[in-house]
Amino acid sequence: MPVSFQSYIGVEVSPDKDYPFTFALMDDELTIRSIGRGDLSDAFSFLAGQDSALAAVNTPSATNKGIIKREEIRRQLTPKSHLARWANLRLVEYELAERGISVTKTPDSKKNIPKWMALGFQFFKELENIDFEPYPSLIAPKQFFESHGEACFWNLLRHAPLEKGTLEGCLQRQVVLRMCGVNIPDAMHFFREITQHRLLSSQLPVDDIYTNPELNAIASGFTAWLAVNHPEKTVKAGHAEEGFVFLPNVNIHDDRTSLP
């Protein structure tokens, strides 16, 4: 019998200089129990305190291994793809980029990589030091896998989401997560509470609107929940030697009635 988890955690790693880590924890009912941000030590402490959890982390887990340069892989790629330009990246990043999803290319060396990516590599290493094991494992009570926050929303919407980080982009993503069954404030209340006075006085009702890093973390936590409760509604991309990325494979317009 597969192991069960007490919580599902999404972790977003971003270039934010002060708070590069954003993390969200939800329970089996998709209720968000904790959400926060901080540095590497904060994220480590948050994960170390869990007894049973599946964590989905939005950052590259390893450098690329040159998979995309292998002849047997090249033959499978889109004939019109600009392979030369994309050669120094992981296969999963190529696959996402071909769909139009913005990705950061992970080089084949840790030299001169962005600081946030280096923090991500270190975070994955720290996870294994606190007894987290790669997903899937039949017995480990604490497991992790790599996800990709922006790609999660592409898969849920079945098209490009509105620009990330903008108000309209955050509203859209929050609506999507609520349609998936995540217990999150209804972003449509934002429009019901807008008045002429609020607009003129620059007092928009944004208190219940999550930021883009928070939304990415929540989307990844939802993906972790799906992987356990509806594994047929997840998909993985990439290559075993470079690490797989797990994403939701849910059409929110067709599948939401079968989710909580």
N, C-alpha and C positions, 0 to 999 in steps of 0.2 A: 504494500500500500504506500503511495507517495507520501512524503512528509507534508504536514500542514504547517501553516505559518500564522503567527499571531498578528503580524503587521506587514504592511507593504510600504516600501520607502522609495521615493524618487529623489535623486540628487542631481542638481544642475551645477556644472562648473563653468564659470564665465570669466571674461577678462576684467571684471570689476576689481580694482586694485585693493579696496578695503574689505569687500565681502565677496570673495570669489566663489564661495559655496552657498547654495540655497538648497534646503532639504525639507521634504514634506513626508509625514507619516500618516497613513490611513489604516483603518481597521477592515475587517472582513465585510462590513456593511458599507464600505466606501465613504466613511465619515472621516474627515481630516481631524486627527487628534493632536497634531503638532506641526508647526511650520516655522522655519527660522532661517537665518543666514549667518555667515561668519567665515572664519578662515579655516585652514586645514585642521587645526587642533579642535575647533568647534565641531566640524563635521565628523572627525574621528571619535570624539567623545559621544556624539549623538548616536553613532552606529555601535560603538562599544557597549552602550547601555542596553542593547537589545538582546533578549534571550532567544527569540525566534522571529526571523524576518527575511523577506526577499527584497533585495535592493536593486533598483534599476538606476544606473549611473550614466549621465549624459556627458561623456568625454571619451576620447580615444583610450583604449585599454593597452595598446601596444603600438610600436612603430610598424610601418609597413614592411613586408618581407619580400617585396618584389613580385608578388603573385601576379599582378596585372601584366608583367612583362613576359610571363611564360607563354610559350607558343600555343599550348592547348587552351589557355584562357583567352588569348587574343582572338582566337578563331570564334569564340562565343560572343564577342563583343559586337555592338552595333557597327556595321561596316562604315558608316559615315561619321563615327565618333572621332573626336580630336584626341587620339590616343597619346600622341607625343606631348601634348600640353598637360595631360592628366597622368603621365606615367609615374610620377613620384607621389603616390598616394595609395591608400588601401583599396582593395577591390570594392568593399562596401561603400566607400566614399565615391568611387567612380559610379557605382550603380545608383546612388542617390542623386549625384550631380546630373546624370543623364536624364533624370526625371524633372530636373529644374530646381531641386532642393539645394539651398546654399549650404556648403560644407567647408570645413577647414581641412586642407590636405595634410595628412600625417606623413612626415618624411620617413626615410629609412634609417635615420640616426637621431639621437636625442640632442645632438649639438645644434645650438641656435634655434631651438623650438620656443614658442611663446611661453611665458611664465605660467599661464593658466593651464597649458597642456602638460607642462612639467609637474604641476601640482596634481593634475589628474593621474598621471602615471604613479606618482607617489601615493595617492589615495588608494588606488587599486592594490598596491603593494601592502599598504597598511591594513586593508580589509582582510587579506590573507593572514596577517599577523594576529588578528583578533578572531580567528576561526571562521571567517566567512569563506565559503567554497564556491567555485564557479557553478552556475546553474546549467543543466539540471543535475541534481544529486538525489538519490533515493532516501538518504538518511541524514544529511547535514541539516541541522535546524536553522542555520544562517547561510544564505546563499546570495549571489549577486550575478548580474549580467549587465552588459552595455546596452544602452538605448540611445535615442536621439530625439530630443524634445520637439524640434521643428518638424522632423519627419513624422512624428506621431500625429501631428495635426494635419499634415498632408494626407496621411492614410485615413484619418477619420472623416475628413471633408471630401476626399476623393478629388481634390483640386488644390491649387495654391491658396493658402490662407492670406488674409490681409497682412500688411507689413507688420512684422514683429516689433514690439516696443511702442507702437502707436496706441492711442486710446482705442481706436476702432479695432485694431488687431487684438488687443487684450480683451475687449468686450466679446468679440467673436469667439476667441478661444475659450473664454469662460462659459459662454452659451453651449459650446460643443461639449465641454466636460460635464456640464449639468445634464445634457441630453444623454450622455453615457451612463448616468446614474450616480455620478460623484455628488456627494452632499456638499454643494458649494452655493453661495448666494446667487440668486437669479440676477444676472447682469442686465436684464431688461428693465429692472427697477430704476436703473440709471436714467432711462429715457422718461419714465413716469415722473421722476422727481425734478426734471429740468424745468425751470421757470425763467421768464425774461429777467427777473431780478437776479437770479443766481448767475445767469450768463453775464449780465452787466457788471456784477460784483466779483466775477472770477471765482465763484464758489461752486464748483461742479461737484456732484455727489459721487465721489470716487472712493469713499472709505471702504466699500465692499468689493472693489475691483482689484484683482490680484495683478502683480507685476509680471512681466514676461518671464523672468527667471523662476518665479513662483509657479506660474502656469506650466512651464516646462517640467518642473519637478513633480507637480501633481499629475501631469500626463504620463510621466514615466512610472510614478507610483501606480497609476491605473493600469499601465501595461503589465507591471508585476502582478497585480491582482488578476488580470486576464490570463496570464500565463499559467496560473494555478487553477482558476475557476472555469475558464473557457479556453483551454490551450488551442482549440481548433480556430480560435479567433485571434491568434497571434501569428506572426510570420517572422522568420529570421533571414537576414541577408549577410553576405560576406563570405569569409573562408575560414576554415578551422585553424589554419596556421596564423592568421592575423586577428582572429576573434570575430564572433558573430554579433550582430546588432539585432535585438528583438524589438518589434514594433507591433502596435495593434493592427488587426486586419478586420476592422469593424466598419460597416457602412451605417452611419448614425441615422440615416433616413429609413433603413430597412431593419436594422438589428436592435434598435434601442428598446423595443418592447420585450426582448428576451433577456435584457440586462436589468439589474435591480434599480 
